[in-house]
């Protein structure tokens, strides 16, 4: 799924950066940008699933809720810091034409990092971290099984609740309930206002984007439940059906004559658009599971699997060659054919970079293992 997000991201950014104004009025460009509504939700959703895997592993090792929270929140802070570092890099590369306020622009890495910190706080609350006591005592009897199941259930329900509340609060926080009293760098994390005195749809504020991460967190804990083991195929199929139902229900609500909000903007703040995209994520999750278990992904080399292993690296690097000073094509002057050729070049280069990275990392791990083995023999 991360590899798919990378490919969708490449095509969205390439056509957006390079196509001439006349080409941007075509149906082709419209569908390209419509596909661009999925990469950010995919990355956030998968960050939530990965967060559930890490949290569950730390819990199984017997760490106290405070320790689990500290570890996961620290990792979220690292991602957030990387987002700030990327803004510094982009500002340096665009020196001379980029305003200093770009350093404070909220982008996808910032939101992923903040979402991880918020998820760490939520998991701490769900685990009852406020209660006194240290690390949980091992319990291999039925009581321990029920306690573990109860904790997972609380984690699922609280994460799902937050995933619903955030998109429901998004429309008023962008319009009638705007926190105008906050300085714009802080308000921007709520609604993406930046310096423009009104929220911007091209930024990634917590509302609504963090909701995708909490939805992924709920799904991740669900997939780790004891009841799922041994029947993964049925569960993934059920998630796909749930996604289809979610899409149909959200579309029906969107066409309803009654609306809950004074200002209704389907493409930017509507909860219905959020739930349609969440339904698509669940469908993609189901299809990717089937593809990885029974499809071509299990037969040999998969470019999507490879890109997914280094998604942060290829995201970071491709930006400079698509939007930055080192863009491989001139911006806003190219045809669809030329831009498509540039997309092929960018995708191939990022795949090669990904292969080099994994090969280098594998060589380092192999060398480290050899040194440890030699020292053990000595």
Buried (B, 14 or more C-beta within 10 A) or exposed (E): BBBBBBBBBBBBBBBBBBBBEEBBEEEBBEEBBEBBBBBBBBBBBBBBBBBBEBBBEBBEEEBBBBBBBBBBBEBBBEBBEBBBEBBEBBBEBBEEEBEEEBEBBBBBBBBBBBBBBBBBBBBBBBBEBEEEEEEBEEEEEEEEEEEBEEBBBBBBEBBBEBBBEBBBBBBBBBBEEBEEEBEBBEBBBBBBBBEEEEBBEEBBBBBBBBBBBBBBBBBBBBBBBEEEEEEEEEBBBEBBEBBBEBBEBBBEBBEEEEEEBEEBBEEBBBBBBBBBBBBBBBBBBBBBBBBBEEEEBEEEEBBBEBBBBBBBBBBBBBBBBBBBBEBBBEEEEBEBEBBBBBBEBBBEBBBEBBBEBBEEEEEEEEEEEEEEEEEEEE
